[in-house]
Amino acid sequence: MNRIFISLILFCLSFEWAYARPLAVPRADVCIYGGTSAGVIAAYTAAKSGKSVILIEPGNRLGGLSSGGLGFTDIGNKYVVTGLARDFYRHIGQYYGKLEQWTFEPKVAEAVFLKYAKEKRITIYYNWRLNAVTKVGTVIKSIRLEQSQHPHAAKRSVIAKQFIDCSYEGDLMAKAGVSYTIGREDNSLYNETVSGVQLKNEHQFPDNIDPYKVPGDPKSGLLWGISNAKLEPNGTGDKKIQAYNFRICLSNDPANRIPITKPERYDSSKYELLLRYLAAKPSKDLWAFLKMSLMPNHKTDINNNGPFSTDMIGMNYEYPEGSYQTREAILTAHEDYTKGLLYFAGHDSRMPEHLRNQMLEWGYPKDEYLESGHFTKQLYVREARRMIGAYVMTQANCERKVVVPDGVGMGAYNMDSHNAQRLVVNGMVKNEGDVQLRGISPYPIAYRSITPKQSECSNLTVPVCLSASHMAYGSIRMEPVFMVLGQSSAVAACQAIDGRCAVQQIDVTKLQNELKTNPLADHSLAEVLIDNDDTQNVTVTGKWDKEKIGGYGPSFLKASSAGSSAVKFSAAIAKPGKYQIYAYFSKVPNASDVTTVKIFNGNQLTTRNVKKDEIQIVGQASGEWVALGSADFQLKRRGYVEISTEGANGVVVADAVLFVPQKVKTNEHQ
């Protein structure tokens, strides 16, 4: 018996030693922390550039928000989505039978990211998270990781030459000793107008919604979700964070629908404000509090909408610098709130019956998030830490009052902030923090804004928690832009390795040229985009009006009268061959039923009549590419695509033309 007991003790000790002993230390040229969309694109770029790569993902799913529910892509302007980011949306398009697609199911996005990782055999450490950083001077030598599910188990270290922080939280940046900020700057800091406290009218409660548990009785206490904070003057800086939520994928396909049941920690009192809002402002559908953007195959991407919705306002302040345990508690609280809201909407007898019936048509999708009970685990961390780097992007950059020379990506979305607090103003409940500053044209994002100060860290780039003010970040913080900046960071890291220099010392002009001439990072023949603002390759005849908002790129042209007005886009191709041709048609009122397009390949002229019904605009896009066919272009006589008002009976648009090299199929046995 004693032998058995001793053997058992020895076995347990040996198991504990094996469980706790350090693991082998892998080395890589580039280590990327965070398997977000930016992280995958950065890893893919570095691997395609011939570097060894390790990608670390604290969870068990690649793609961050892009595979975590945000299928209704926040674009702003497709012109800014370049390189491998554009390639991602092209892969999504291939799945749905189009050139590119900007609305998609979570599982489809995840499949593309997994394809990228598999193609380059990228080493991925799932369920590992940052524990510590080892630096010598300004150089990160290694990082130590702990298992996300078993933090007290054996640690793992990774040695690399270059590091890229692609997390939404900026944890690697922070542990590396890089300066950062949290919250909203005072307007005076960067001479801005919409930062700090902002009490505005969008996503706002109407007047006279009572904030107290017993209406009219302050002694009864505030309803759940309302703060007792004092409203500060507009523009006042603070450390408050705009609200987080989940982007929710539901299905109304009976064959693919799981009923929404009561969550374990359900508390109906959390939704009293919704009832008061609907009583004051009745609605015919769920859009009053759920922005139900439709995705392919009977699914949704549900976002916040209105004064009371999926945003859990004021409940995330501790998240950016919180411990892993604190963050997990915040995530769980958000999940409880969100699932509870969906259940409340469909089952609480106090909800209007027609809204309950509409809600009951939806359920969790059987074919999504199989690893997490058919509900996403990716919290929409809209903003956490923001680096204070070599250059801070501000409102002036977004409005093109200041244009940086070292752009390595572009932004174009509204300066957007969700509400940061819900409080009592003059005896009424009000939300504070929502800003929607529209009319933003494409603007460059500085390379210096994704690099720390060299005195703080010389082998780290930060494409997600980059250096920007709260409101500038509100424009930049879109998934396609993160992907673009992820690629830029990876190319910069590779150049720093090759040049044996700090990331702040690389030749930025060389970086910009590499991103432009080698957009897919494989030296393949690049497609040719001719925008109407390209004066070298565009000839305009007749009368056209220039519109600066709503097109592809900085502007688009439109003409409203039939006649001889035309815009000729010269085929500025570098190599002869067969190209697929597309024209971009922006959304305009009173569009012509037919647009005449002429295509000249250098030898032969053909005419293509584009019908208005062919222009199917989906999602947040300003317009859509329409296939014009293919042509074999030669260099002897320069070809072109001409859009004219010939035969038009309404507004004609001339915006951009795309020449995509047609891949030549080769015989694998040759």
SVG drawing of the C-alpha trace seen along z (x, -y; Angstrom):
<svg xmlns="http://www.w3.org/2000/svg" viewBox="-49 -75 71 77">
<polyline fill="none" stroke="black" stroke-width="0.4" points="0.0,0.0 2.9,-2.3 4.5,-1.6 1.3,-2.6 1.1,-5.8 4.7,-6.7 4.4,-6.0 1.3,-8.2 3.1,-11.1 6.1,-10.7 3.7,-10.7 2.0,-13.8 5.3,-15.6 6.6,-14.6 3.4,-15.8 3.5,-19.1 7.2,-19.6 6.3,-18.9 3.3,-21.2 5.3,-24.1 8.7,-23.8 9.5,-26.4 8.9,-25.4 11.5,-25.7 12.2,-29.2 11.3,-29.8 12.9,-32.5 11.5,-34.4 12.3,-37.4 8.9,-39.0 6.6,-38.3 3.1,-39.6 0.9,-39.9 -2.8,-39.7 -4.6,-37.6 -6.9,-40.4 -7.4,-41.2 -4.4,-43.5 -2.4,-40.8 -3.2,-38.2 -2.4,-40.6 0.9,-41.6 1.9,-38.0 0.9,-37.1 2.8,-40.1 6.0,-39.3 5.8,-35.6 5.3,-36.5 8.4,-38.7 10.5,-35.7 10.7,-36.3 10.0,-33.8 6.9,-34.7 5.2,-33.8 1.6,-35.0 0.3,-35.0 -3.5,-34.9 -4.8,-35.1 -8.0,-33.4 -8.8,-30.6 -10.0,-32.4 -8.3,-34.5 -9.6,-37.7 -10.7,-39.8 -13.9,-41.7 -13.7,-40.9 -14.5,-37.3 -16.2,-38.1 -19.4,-39.6 -18.6,-42.9 -19.7,-41.9 -21.2,-45.2 -17.8,-46.8 -17.2,-50.4 -15.6,-51.6 -15.8,-55.3 -14.3,-55.2 -13.1,-52.0 -10.2,-54.0 -8.4,-53.7 -8.6,-49.9 -5.4,-48.8 -3.0,-45.9 -3.8,-42.7 -6.7,-44.4 -8.4,-44.8 -7.3,-41.2 -9.2,-40.0 -12.4,-41.6 -11.7,-40.2 -11.5,-36.7 -14.8,-37.4 -16.2,-38.5 -15.1,-35.3 -17.0,-33.3 -20.2,-35.2 -19.6,-35.3 -18.5,-39.0 -15.4,-41.0 -15.4,-42.0 -17.8,-41.9 -18.1,-44.1 -21.0,-42.3 -20.3,-38.8 -20.8,-36.0 -18.3,-35.5 -17.3,-32.0 -16.5,-33.1 -14.1,-35.8 -12.5,-33.3 -12.0,-30.9 -10.1,-33.6 -7.8,-34.4 -7.1,-30.7 -6.4,-30.3 -3.7,-33.1 -2.2,-31.4 -2.1,-28.0 -0.8,-29.2 2.4,-30.6 2.5,-28.0 2.5,-30.7 3.3,-29.5 0.3,-30.4 0.2,-30.2 -3.5,-30.1 -4.6,-30.7 -1.4,-32.4 -1.3,-35.9 1.4,-38.4 3.0,-38.1 6.2,-40.1 8.6,-41.9 12.4,-41.8 14.1,-44.9 17.7,-45.9 17.9,-49.7 15.2,-50.5 15.2,-47.0 12.7,-44.3 14.7,-41.1 11.9,-38.7 8.4,-38.4 7.1,-35.9 3.7,-34.3 1.3,-32.6 -1.6,-30.2 -4.8,-32.1 -6.8,-29.3 -4.0,-28.1 -2.0,-31.2 -0.1,-29.4 1.1,-26.7 4.4,-26.7 5.4,-29.9 6.7,-30.3 9.1,-32.9 9.5,-34.2 12.7,-35.8 12.3,-38.0 14.1,-40.8 10.9,-42.9 7.6,-43.0 4.2,-44.3 1.4,-44.9 -1.8,-44.2 -4.0,-43.8 -7.0,-46.0 -5.7,-46.7 -2.1,-47.7 -0.7,-45.3 2.7,-44.7 3.1,-48.4 2.4,-49.2 4.6,-46.4 7.4,-47.6 7.4,-51.0 5.9,-53.0 3.9,-56.1 0.2,-56.0 -3.0,-57.7 -6.6,-56.6 -9.9,-58.5 -10.7,-61.8 -8.4,-64.8 -9.5,-68.3 -10.2,-70.2 -7.5,-72.6 -4.7,-70.0 -4.7,-69.6 -6.8,-72.6 -9.8,-70.3 -13.5,-71.0 -15.2,-67.6 -13.0,-65.9 -13.7,-65.7 -17.2,-65.8 -19.9,-66.1 -23.6,-66.3 -25.3,-66.0 -28.5,-64.8 -27.7,-61.5 -28.4,-58.2 -30.0,-60.4 -33.0,-60.1 -35.9,-62.5 -36.6,-65.0 -38.5,-64.1 -37.4,-60.5 -37.4,-60.0 -34.1,-58.5 -35.5,-57.3 -36.7,-53.8 -39.9,-55.4 -40.6,-58.1 -40.3,-61.6 -38.7,-60.3 -34.9,-60.8 -34.8,-59.0 -35.8,-55.7 -32.4,-55.7 -31.3,-55.7 -32.3,-53.1 -29.6,-50.6 -27.0,-52.0 -27.3,-55.7 -24.4,-57.4 -24.6,-60.0 -21.6,-61.9 -21.8,-65.6 -22.0,-66.8 -18.8,-68.7 -18.7,-71.5 -18.4,-70.4 -14.8,-69.9 -13.6,-68.9 -11.1,-66.0 -11.5,-63.0 -10.5,-59.3 -13.9,-57.9 -14.1,-55.4 -16.6,-55.2 -18.9,-52.2 -18.2,-48.6 -20.7,-46.1 -20.9,-42.8 -21.6,-42.8 -24.3,-40.2 -24.9,-37.5 -28.4,-36.1 -30.3,-34.0 -34.0,-33.9 -33.6,-30.7 -35.7,-28.1 -33.3,-25.4 -30.3,-27.3 -31.8,-29.0 -31.3,-28.3 -33.9,-29.9 -32.8,-32.8 -33.3,-31.5 -33.1,-33.2 -29.4,-33.8 -28.2,-32.3 -27.7,-35.7 -30.7,-37.4 -31.9,-40.7 -34.9,-42.3 -34.4,-45.6 -31.5,-46.4 -33.9,-47.2 -36.4,-49.5 -35.0,-52.4 -35.8,-50.7 -39.5,-50.5 -39.6,-54.1 -38.0,-55.1 -40.4,-53.0 -43.3,-54.4 -42.2,-58.0 -41.2,-57.1 -43.1,-54.1 -41.5,-52.2 -42.9,-49.8 -39.8,-47.7 -36.7,-46.5 -34.5,-49.2 -35.6,-51.5 -32.9,-49.8 -31.1,-47.2 -29.3,-48.2 -30.1,-45.0 -27.9,-45.1 -28.6,-42.1 -25.8,-39.7 -25.9,-36.9 -27.8,-33.7 -30.4,-35.1 -28.0,-36.5 -27.3,-39.8 -24.6,-42.1 -26.5,-43.9 -24.9,-47.1 -26.0,-49.7 -28.8,-52.0 -30.7,-54.7 -30.4,-55.8 -30.7,-52.4 -29.3,-49.5 -26.4,-47.0 -23.8,-49.5 -23.2,-49.0 -22.5,-52.6 -20.1,-53.5 -19.3,-49.9 -15.8,-49.6 -13.7,-52.2 -11.4,-49.7 -10.9,-47.6 -7.9,-49.2 -5.5,-48.9 -7.4,-46.1 -5.9,-42.7 -6.9,-39.7 -9.4,-38.8 -10.9,-42.3 -11.3,-42.2 -12.9,-38.8 -15.4,-40.0 -16.2,-43.0 -16.6,-40.8 -18.9,-38.4 -21.0,-41.4 -21.4,-42.6 -22.4,-39.1 -25.0,-38.8 -26.3,-42.2 -26.5,-41.5 -28.1,-38.1 -30.5,-39.5 -31.5,-42.3 -32.3,-39.9 -34.3,-37.7 -36.1,-40.7 -37.1,-42.0 -38.7,-38.7 -40.2,-37.6 -41.0,-40.4 -44.7,-41.0 -44.2,-44.7 -42.5,-45.0 -44.9,-45.9 -46.3,-42.7 -45.4,-43.4 -41.7,-43.9 -41.7,-40.7 -43.0,-38.8 -40.4,-40.3 -37.6,-39.4 -38.9,-35.8 -38.2,-35.4 -34.4,-35.5 -32.1,-33.1 -28.4,-32.2 -27.0,-30.6 -26.2,-26.9 -23.3,-27.2 -21.5,-30.1 -19.2,-30.2 -19.3,-26.5 -16.5,-26.8 -18.3,-29.3 -22.0,-28.3 -22.9,-30.1 -22.2,-33.5 -19.1,-35.6 -16.5,-36.0 -15.0,-39.0 -15.9,-42.1 -16.0,-45.3 -13.2,-47.2 -13.7,-50.4 -10.9,-52.2 -8.5,-51.3 -5.0,-52.5 -3.7,-54.9 0.0,-55.3 1.7,-58.7 4.2,-58.1 6.5,-60.0 3.5,-61.8 -0.1,-62.2 -2.9,-62.2 -5.6,-64.8 -8.8,-66.3 -6.7,-68.6 -5.3,-65.5 -8.7,-64.0 -10.0,-67.3 -6.9,-67.6 -6.0,-70.9 -2.6,-69.2 -1.5,-66.6 1.4,-64.3 4.2,-63.5 4.9,-60.0 1.5,-58.4 1.5,-54.6 -2.3,-54.1 -5.4,-56.3 -8.5,-57.0 -11.8,-58.2 -14.5,-57.4 -16.5,-59.9 -14.9,-61.1 -17.0,-58.7 -17.4,-58.2 -20.1,-56.2 -21.5,-57.5 -19.2,-57.4 -21.6,-57.9 -25.3,-58.0 -26.3,-60.5 -29.0,-62.9 -29.2,-66.3 -31.9,-68.7 -33.8,-65.9 -33.8,-63.8 -31.7,-60.9 -29.2,-61.8 -26.3,-60.0 -23.0,-61.9 -20.1,-61.3 -21.6,-60.4 -20.0,-62.4 -20.7,-61.8 -18.6,-64.4 -19.2,-63.5 -17.9,-64.6 -14.4,-63.2 -12.3,-62.8 -9.5,-60.3 -6.4,-61.5 -3.0,-59.9 -2.0,-58.3 1.5,-59.0 4.1,-56.3 5.3,-58.1 1.9,-57.5 2.4,-53.7 6.0,-53.9 6.9,-54.8 9.4,-57.5 12.8,-56.0 13.9,-56.8 11.2,-54.4 11.3,-51.4 13.1,-50.9 11.8,-47.5 8.1,-47.8 5.3,-49.1 1.7,-49.6 -0.9,-49.7 -4.0,-49.3 -3.5,-51.2 -1.7,-53.9 -0.8,-57.4 -4.0,-59.5 -6.3,-61.8 -9.6,-60.3 -11.5,-61.9 -8.9,-61.2 -8.8,-57.6 -12.6,-57.5 -12.1,-58.0 -9.1,-55.7 -10.3,-52.7 -11.9,-50.7 -11.0,-47.1 -10.0,-47.7 -7.6,-50.5 -6.2,-48.3 -5.4,-45.7 -3.7,-48.3 -1.6,-49.5 -0.8,-45.9 0.7,-45.4 2.6,-48.7 4.0,-47.7 5.1,-44.3 6.9,-45.8 8.5,-48.3 9.7,-45.6 11.2,-43.6 13.0,-46.7 14.3,-47.4 15.6,-43.8 17.3,-44.0 18.8,-47.4 19.7,-46.5 18.2,-49.7 15.5,-51.0 11.9,-51.1 12.2,-54.9 15.2,-55.0 14.0,-53.1 13.6,-54.9 9.9,-55.8 9.9,-56.8 11.1,-53.2 8.4,-51.8 5.7,-53.9 7.0,-52.8 7.0,-49.1 3.4,-49.3 2.4,-50.9 4.3,-48.8 4.0,-45.5 0.6,-45.6 0.2,-41.8 3.7,-41.4 4.5,-38.7 5.8,-40.9 2.9,-39.9 1.7,-42.2 -0.4,-44.9 -3.8,-46.0 -4.1,-49.5 -6.5,-51.9 -7.3,-55.1 -9.2,-57.6 -10.9,-60.7 -8.5,-62.9 -5.5,-61.3 -4.8,-64.3 -2.1,-62.5 -4.3,-59.6 -7.8,-61.2 -9.1,-63.5 -12.3,-65.4 -14.4,-66.9 -17.8,-68.7 -19.5,-69.8 -19.0,-67.8 -19.5,-68.7 -17.1,-67.5 -18.5,-66.0 -16.1,-65.6 -18.2,-63.4 -19.7,-60.0 -17.5,-58.6 -14.3,-56.5 -11.3,-58.5 -11.1,-62.2 -14.0,-63.0 -16.1,-61.9 -17.6,-63.5 -21.2,-63.7 -23.0,-65.2 -26.8,-65.6 -27.4,-66.3 -27.2,-64.1 -24.7,-65.1 -21.0,-64.9 -19.5,-65.1 -17.0,-62.4 -14.3,-61.2 -11.5,-59.1 -9.5,-56.9 -6.2,-55.9 -5.0,-52.3 -1.8,-53.2 -0.6,-49.6 3.0,-48.6 2.7,-45.2 0.7,-44.1 -1.9,-41.4 -5.4,-40.5 -7.1,-42.6 -10.5,-42.4 -12.1,-45.9 -14.3,-47.4 -15.9,-50.9 -17.0,-52.3 -20.5,-53.8 -21.2,-56.1 -24.7,-56.4 -26.5,-59.5 -30.1,-60.7 -31.8,-60.5 -29.1,-58.3 -29.4,-57.6 -31.1,-54.3 -28.1,-53.5 -24.5,-54.7 -22.5,-54.4 -19.0,-53.0 -16.5,-52.6 -13.4,-50.4 -10.4,-50.7 -7.6,-48.2 -5.3,-49.8 -6.7,-48.0 -10.4,-47.5 -13.2,-49.7 -16.2,-48.2 -19.2,-49.7 -20.8,-48.5 -24.1,-49.9 -24.3,-49.7 -27.8,-49.5 -28.8,-51.1 -30.1,-47.8 -26.5,-46.4 -25.3,-48.7 -26.2,-46.8 -24.8,-48.7 -24.7,-46.7 -23.6,-47.8 -21.9,-51.1 -20.3,-51.5 -20.7,-54.7 -21.0,-52.8 -20.1,-49.6 -17.7,-48.1 -19.4,-46.9 -17.7,-44.4 -17.2,-45.8 -15.6,-42.6 -12.0,-41.9 -9.7,-43.2 -6.2,-42.4 -4.3,-45.6 -1.1,-46.3 1.5,-49.0 1.9,-50.2 -1.3,-52.2 -2.5,-53.2 -6.0,-51.9 -8.7,-53.6 -12.1,-53.4 -14.4,-56.3 -17.6,-57.1 -19.9,-59.5 -23.4,-61.1 -24.3,-59.7 -27.9,-58.4 -28.3,-59.3 -31.7,-60.2 -30.4,-61.1 -27.2,-61.7 -24.1,-60.0 -21.2,-59.2 -17.5,-59.0 -15.4,-58.0 -12.8,-55.3 -11.7,-52.5 -9.9,-49.3 -7.7,-47.1 -7.1,-43.7 -4.5,-41.5 -6.0,-38.2 -4.0,-35.3 -2.6,-32.9 -3.4,-29.3 -0.2,-27.2 0.2,-23.5 1.4,-22.1 3.0,-19.1 5.2,-21.2"/>
</svg>
